[in-house]
Amino acid sequence: MKIKEATTGLYRVPLRNPHADATHGHMNQVELVIVKLFTDVGIEASGYAYTIGRGGAAIKALIDQELILLLLSEDPRYVENLWEKMWWQLHWVGRGGVATFAISAVDMALWDAIAKASGQPLGAILGLHRDRVPVYGSGVDLNLTLDELLEEVGRFVERGFTAVKIKVGKDDPEEDIERVNAVRKLLDSMRGKGRIALMVDANMRWDVPKAITMGREFEKLGVLWLEEPLVPDDVEGHAKVAEALSMAVAAGENLHSKYEFKRYISASALDIVQPDVVTLGGITEWLKVAAIAEAWNLPVATHFADEIHVHLLCAIPNAMYLEHHAYRLDDYLTNPLVLKDGYAFLPDVPGHGVYFNEAQLAPHVVN
């Protein structure tokens, strides 16, 4: 099997509702960079990268001008070899950021081709540990009023989710505490549906003293984990926060290689590992991070891209939660992820199954 052609497309897709967090402000669109690979045996495979509204053109340019040339006439089954070539091709200007996003989209398409060639779901190719994973509802909700926040959380629970995450990082810390306390009370009032876990995400908003102070307040309210309290470059700071709190510290969506995760984990700066297949460098690199986490007896809970991540979590022993993100692509997918009773189920189709409806996407094409 050889790759004979590759194409890319860039789309700016509006979100159903505007969202906000403590660092990125208000967000109303997602960019998608979609890669298609065409093989000499008739297999068409695809992969994608996303942004939260900026940088997509740079990702597409790297794929078009640098990575596609590496792929033509190559066998996608040599995915480790091709990943290494892409990594070193972009190493001088990469080791993270835009370069990693570009590699991710291509790597995802390579794995899609491999799974389609075998006629099996991606998860089965990787080696299944389970066929479903628990899901948590994740809001990007700092812009919501307290009443709107409680309504959103209630909808997550009604859908059968056994865990919920909300944003924190308001200018007034007392408002954060009030919102978390109100959500905790709502969840406790719904105990008939079983114990519902609550997590919070600060999106890099604080420094070490503020993170420890707020974390101790959240501990009193039974919060399961505090996510991204500091900027991702501050490994030592995360270690201090993790040591000071009895609650878990989670991070990973802004880490872009196994080496960055290694630094965090070896510094005891993480309790819950949160790799994102798109920001990390694709499926090939994601699996290595999950293995590192397993070696340190740490659980993996994913960030965004739940349609791909369900395959990966089903294939590892240390899976914790799949994030069901507020940014939904369901309107543009031919086969949205199936959720039931708080679980996401492995798609029973060859490949990864994340295929976009081109007619729906067409109005949002950039180039």
Sequence and secondary structure as in RCSB ss.txt:
>XXXX:A:sequence
MKIKEATTGLYRVPLRNPHADATHGHMNQVELVIVKLFTDVGIEASGYAYTIGRGGAAIKALIDQELILLLLSED
PRYVENLWEKMWWQLHWVGRGGVATFAISAVDMALWDAIAKASGQPLGAILGLHRDRVPVYGSGVDLNLTLDELL
EEVGRFVERGFTAVKIKVGKDDPEEDIERVNAVRKLLDSMRGKGRIALMVDANMRWDVPKAITMGREFEKLGVLW
LEEPLVPDDVEGHAKVAEALSMAVAAGENLHSKYEFKRYISASALDIVQPDVVTLGGITEWLKVAAIAEAWNLPV
ATHFADEIHVHLLCAIPNAMYLEHHAYRLDDYLTNPLVLKDGYAFLPDVPGHGVYFNEAQLAPHVVN
>XXXX:A:secstr
  EEEEEEEEEEEEEEEEEEETTTEEEEEEEEEEEEEEETTS EEEEEEEESSS HHHHHHHIIIIIHHHHTT  
TT HHHHHHHHHHHSGGG SSHHHHHHHHHHHHHHHHHHHHHHTSBHHHHH  S SEEEEEEE  BTTS HHHHH
HHHHHHHHTT SEEEEE   SSHHHHHHHHHHHHHHHHHTGGG   EEEEE TT   HHHHHHHHHHHHHTT SE
EE  S TT HHHHHHHHHH SSEEEE TT  SHHHHHHHHHTT  SEE   HHHHTSHHHHHHHHHHHHHTT  E
E  S HHHHHHHHHT TTEEEEEEESS  GGGBSS   EETTEEE   SSB    B HHHHGGGB  
